[in-house]
Amino acid sequence: MASDRPGGADADAAGPIRSEPGSLLEHVPVAVFGLDDEGRVRYWGPGARHLFGYEPEEILSRPASVLFPDPAPGTPDGAAQLVERGRSLGYWRVRMPARHRDAGVFDCGFRVFPVTGPAGDGVVMGLASRGDELDRVKTNLVFLDALFETCPIGLVMLDEELRYVHLNQVLADMDGLPVREHLGRHMTDVMVTSDGGEYERMLRAVAEKGRPLVGALVGLRTPGKPDLDQVRSVSFFPLTGAGDTLPGIGGLLVDVTDREQALLEATAARQRLDLLDRASAQVGTTLDLDVTARELIDAVMPDFCDGAVVEMVEWMYEDTPFDPRLPLTTRRIASGTVLPPPATELVEGLEQVTYPPGSGIHDMLSTGRPLHVLVDEAFATRTAAHQDRARLLLDSGLGGIVIAPLVARGTVLGIAMFGRAASRTPFTDQDVTLAGELASRAALCLDNARLYERVQDIALTLQRALLPSAVASTAHVSVAHRYLPGSRVTEVGGDWYDVIRLPGDRVALVVGDVMGHGVPAAASMGRLRITAKALAAHTGTPEALLAELDTCAQEAGIQLATCLYLVHDPHTGRARIANAGHPPPLVRLPDGTVETVGDGLGVPLGVGGVPFRSSAVDLPEGSVLALYTDGLVEARGRDIDAGLDALREELRTVTGPLEEAADRIIANLLPAEATDDTVLVLARIHGTASRQATSPDAAQGT
């Protein structure tokens, strides 16, 4: 065995074996050799040549005693001791004198252990290093251990990905986290800065480019001390590994918070501005009052506070002046907390809250400015109307509350309250100012949402007042009808419908849609419906009625509206249909087939200059007509053709009462949050005037 490295002579050029890269032993040469039971050298590694000065051809198969000084009379030489102890003990570590071929005797450390080969023969393997090198490493290790234990500044080692590898207790105490909770975590998970990532970029420059960083000031917070702003002076240097690699960086960190109060205040101001910017972006994304209040709660927790509520004041009249001598009633529309019970019950347990005169809310409203109060017996007793609520407040863990008014257009809309746990840093004057700014911006969004809801309610009330509360069913046609407004986040549209009795036992079915939303669309819808109802009995044909409605639309400034007008004559069993740009009706025939009726969509009302046409269709006894608006068949993410196919499938199953069928169709076709108004009118034909038949609807009085 010439060497333990493949490649013969080239292996020698590779040099001695070294300890694991990245440790202090990395720079200590280690000699590897093997001895047989007679103490002859059977293996000679490159490190052994460097340590003892013998080339392999000079030492292999020779007695290893030449590697040691002559023993005292009557004692075995060093090689014999290594073989005997290695065999008998299985592992032996010893310091003894050794001899270099040219340089003489030196102190050496040995580790020996037996190794058995595949043929059953074996050797005692030895590892050797110079004693002075080992002492140097031991001294360094002792020094580093003492340094990490007793150094009064923070020490840290990060790997090349800036993850914690080693740190001292001083730094762990500065962060407020145990040492074990650092290891393996990324530096930015523990040292949270508000500098847009500049601190991390500086550390990466140290790790990747090898440029030391000396005395940089960094403002930060840590998860272990989330409310404590700190300033640290940091110095970092690259940890150069074997082969010129950069396995990581080492650092020294000193807490200079007291010395750098100005930087600390600037950092806190930047964090407050960041919170204000985030809240401005997050609050008011919709015109829904409850959603807007919820957005404010989500924006402030947990960075600014641990619990928050938004309440609207229930004034009898909007211009009612605030009287501090009277109780104040509010409606809680949003709340949240990151604290454990009973804090959750405190913020979520009420929808309507009454504050007695003299409460903290009265104090705040009397000044009109945000107010910071400490949660103590006096505050809880005079603010909570009931003793059990006062106890919840005291047991909630809150140490302080900032109460801010929600004021818009000179009117107090409500209040916002932000609570911080007693374990956190109390609110500062700057925090109170920030709370007032947050409440002021949120108040504008809440006022817009409140006004929008009011307009929505007016439009919906107007639309429902203009739509028929009940429609006429006759002996020849029974009708079921449904109207559903869109969701609260969409404006009321201009959908409408009617069933009109005409002379000669005829019945007119009308459905329409005014383009647009809100009060104007509802008013335009009402105008067209009233006009259609007034002219229906005096206009000869459906196309003539649409022409009159077109004139009305132009005079009223209605730019675009659709309308479908159908007249059924029970004496002939036929219906005439005229269409002004509206989705065509569907009919379910007695044999279960579903067909589209009418000659086309036609031109919408308000366009003018284009004549309307009508077409006739036979409606056998038992036929079911479906008139509808596009909200039933068209939705976000669904093509109108797919909606029409779904409606056809539903109509094929209509055999029983129409009311049940109408409910089923609406439930199956409309999403949970409809984005548009929807009208559905189902009409079943019972027979001609001379041959009336009994039907499921007629039998149930529909």
Salt bridges, closest charged atoms under 4 A:
ASP36 OD2 - ARG40 NH2 3.27
ASP36 OD2 - ARG42 NE 2.83
ASP37 OD1 - ARG87 NE 2.99
GLU38 OE1 - ARG40 NH2 3.46
GLU55 OE1 - ARG49 NE 3.74
GLU58 OE2 - ARG101 NH1 2.58
GLU84 OE1 - ARG85 NE 3.23
ASP107 OD2 - ARG95 NH2 2.53
ASP132 OD1 - ARG130 NE 3.31
GLU133 OE1 - ARG136 NH2 2.88
ASP135 OD2 - ARG95 NH2 3.29
ASP159 OD2 - ARG163 NE 2.85
ASP175 OD2 - HIS182 NE2 2.75
ASP175 OD1 - ARG232 NH2 2.63
GLU198 OE1 - ARG201 NH2 3.18
GLU200 OE2 - HIS186 NE2 3.81
GLU200 OE2 - ARG204 NH2 3.39
ASP227 OD2 - ARG424 NE 2.35
ASP229 OD1 - ARG221 NE 2.59
GLU260 OE2 - ARG259 NE 3.06
ASP298 OD1 - ARG294 NH2 3.14
ASP303 OD2 - ARG278 NH2 2.87
ASP306 OD1 - ARG424 NH1 2.91
GLU311 OE2 - ARG332 NH2 2.63
GLU314 OE2 - ARG331 NE 3.69
GLU318 OE2 - ARG409 NH2 3.89
GLU318 OE1 - ARG450 NH1 3.13
GLU318 OE1 - ARG454 NH2 3.29
ASP323 OD1 - ARG325 NE 3.03
ASP363 OD2 - ARG382 NH1 2.85
GLU377 OE2 - ARG391 NH2 3.61
ASP395 OD1 - ARG391 NH1 3.48
ASP431 OD2 - ARG420 NH1 3.54
GLU437 OE2 - ARG441 NE 2.89
ASP447 OD2 - ARG409 NE 2.77
ASP447 OD1 - ARG450 NH2 2.70
ASP457 OD1 - ARG488 NH1 3.31
ASP498 OD2 - ARG529 NE 3.13
ASP498 OD2 - LYS533 NZ 3.80
ASP505 OD2 - HIS571 NE2 3.25
ASP618 OD1 - ARG574 NE 2.87
GLU621 OE1 - ARG691 NH1 3.08
ASP645 OD1 - ARG648 NH1 3.03
GLU649 OE2 - ARG652 NH1 2.51
GLU650 OE1 - ARG664 NE 3.58
GLU659 OE1 - ARG482 NH2 2.76
ASP663 OD1 - ARG482 NH2 2.89
ASP697 OD2 - ARG684 NH1 2.02
